[in-house]
Amino acid sequence: MNNPGESDHDQIKGCLYILLGNDSIFIPTKHSWTLLEKLWPSLSRTVHATKISTQNLLDRIMEKIGKQFDSPAIIEDTNDQSIKAAVELWRSLDEQELKSRDQIREQRNQANIRSYNNLMETLNSLFYGDPL
């Protein structure tokens, strides 16, 4: 049976393999500021990489982030030309649907702004060694 330290190492390594994913899915670059707000600082705080194999996995993840990451929109909006094309492809939206759509978009935009700001502040604190 593994000792507790070995078990923790195996769990962390398993999680890193899940994050590393494959060619079709790579969680650390998903277009979700709320996900990135939680995931990236956790990766940065990973201090359990005492074994070379775990450090190599972290290095592969960081390298893959550097190659694949393109910044998702923080504020999403739809221009009139896109709305017109959508109406032609589908149907016109009534006033209540338009109002609901605008509310949902505004809530998502506010959540994105909060997550982005929190992520930047947390990464900045981690970089400069400030206690969080």
C-alpha positions as CSV (number, residue, x, y, z in Angstrom):
1,M,0.0,0.0,0.0
2,N,1.2,3.5,-0.8
3,N,2.1,5.9,2.0
4,P,0.0,9.1,2.3
5,G,2.5,11.2,0.5
6,E,2.6,8.7,-2.4
7,S,-1.2,8.6,-2.6
8,D,-1.4,12.4,-2.7
9,H,1.2,12.5,-5.4
10,D,-0.7,9.9,-7.5
11,Q,-4.0,11.9,-7.1
12,I,-2.3,15.1,-8.2
13,K,-0.6,13.3,-11.1
14,G,-4.0,11.9,-12.2
15,C,-5.6,15.3,-12.1
16,L,-2.7,16.7,-14.2
17,Y,-3.2,14.0,-16.8
18,I,-6.9,14.9,-17.0
19,L,-6.0,18.6,-17.4
20,L,-3.5,17.7,-20.1
21,G,-6.3,16.0,-22.0
22,N,-5.7,15.1,-25.6
23,D,-5.8,16.7,-29.0
24,S,-9.6,17.3,-28.9
25,I,-10.0,18.7,-25.4
26,F,-7.7,20.8,-23.3
27,I,-9.5,22.2,-20.2
28,P,-6.9,25.0,-19.3
29,T,-7.7,27.0,-22.4
30,K,-11.5,26.6,-22.5
31,H,-13.3,29.9,-23.2
32,S,-14.7,30.4,-19.7
33,W,-13.3,33.2,-17.5
34,T,-15.0,31.6,-14.4
35,L,-13.2,28.3,-15.1
36,L,-9.8,30.0,-15.8
37,E,-10.3,32.1,-12.6
38,K,-10.2,28.9,-10.5
39,L,-7.9,26.7,-12.5
40,W,-4.9,28.9,-13.4
41,P,-4.2,30.0,-9.8
42,S,-4.5,26.3,-8.7
43,L,-2.0,25.3,-11.3
44,S,0.3,28.1,-10.2
45,R,0.0,27.1,-6.5
46,T,0.9,23.4,-7.2
47,V,3.8,22.8,-5.0
48,H,3.5,19.1,-4.8
49,A,5.6,18.7,-7.9
50,T,8.5,17.1,-6.0
51,K,8.8,14.3,-8.5
52,I,10.3,14.8,-12.0
53,S,7.3,13.1,-13.6
54,T,4.8,15.5,-12.0
55,Q,7.0,18.5,-12.8
56,N,7.2,17.3,-16.4
57,L,3.4,17.1,-16.6
58,L,3.1,20.7,-15.2
59,D,5.6,21.9,-17.8
60,R,3.7,20.2,-20.6
61,I,0.4,21.8,-19.4
62,M,2.1,25.2,-19.2
63,E,3.6,24.8,-22.6
64,K,0.3,23.8,-24.1
65,I,-1.4,26.8,-22.6
66,G,1.2,29.0,-24.1
67,K,0.6,27.5,-27.6
68,Q,-3.1,27.1,-27.6
69,F,-4.5,30.0,-25.5
70,D,-6.4,32.7,-27.2
71,S,-8.1,35.2,-24.9
72,P,-11.9,34.7,-24.8
73,A,-14.1,37.8,-25.0
74,I,-14.7,39.4,-21.7
75,I,-17.7,41.4,-22.9
76,E,-19.9,39.7,-25.6
77,D,-22.1,41.8,-27.8
78,T,-24.0,41.2,-31.0
79,N,-24.0,43.7,-33.8
80,D,-27.1,44.5,-35.9
81,Q,-25.8,42.7,-39.0
82,S,-25.5,39.4,-36.9
83,I,-29.0,39.9,-35.5
84,K,-30.5,40.4,-39.0
85,A,-28.7,37.3,-40.3
86,A,-30.0,35.2,-37.3
87,V,-33.6,36.5,-37.9
88,E,-33.3,35.5,-41.6
89,L,-32.0,32.0,-40.7
90,W,-34.4,31.4,-37.8
91,R,-37.2,33.8,-36.8
92,S,-37.8,37.2,-35.3
93,L,-37.7,37.4,-31.5
94,D,-40.6,39.0,-29.6
95,E,-40.0,41.9,-27.1
96,Q,-39.8,39.5,-24.1
97,E,-37.3,37.3,-25.7
98,L,-35.1,40.3,-26.6
99,K,-35.3,41.6,-23.1
100,S,-34.5,38.2,-21.6
101,R,-31.5,37.8,-24.0
102,D,-30.2,41.2,-23.1
103,Q,-30.4,40.4,-19.3
104,I,-28.7,37.0,-19.8
105,R,-25.9,38.6,-21.8
106,E,-25.4,41.4,-19.3
107,Q,-25.2,38.9,-16.4
108,R,-22.7,36.8,-18.3
109,N,-20.7,39.9,-19.2
110,Q,-20.6,41.0,-15.5
111,A,-19.6,37.5,-14.4
112,N,-16.8,37.6,-17.0
113,I,-15.5,40.9,-15.9
114,R,-15.5,39.8,-12.2
115,S,-13.7,36.5,-13.1
116,Y,-11.2,38.2,-15.3
117,N,-10.4,40.9,-12.7
118,N,-10.1,38.2,-9.9
119,L,-7.9,36.1,-12.1
120,M,-5.5,39.0,-12.9
121,E,-5.4,40.1,-9.3
122,T,-4.7,36.5,-8.0
123,L,-2.0,35.8,-10.6
124,N,-0.4,39.2,-9.9
125,S,-0.3,38.4,-6.2
126,L,1.1,35.0,-6.8
127,F,3.8,36.4,-9.1
128,Y,4.9,39.0,-6.6
129,G,4.6,36.6,-3.6
130,D,1.8,38.6,-1.9
131,P,-0.3,36.6,0.5
132,L,-3.8,36.0,-0.7
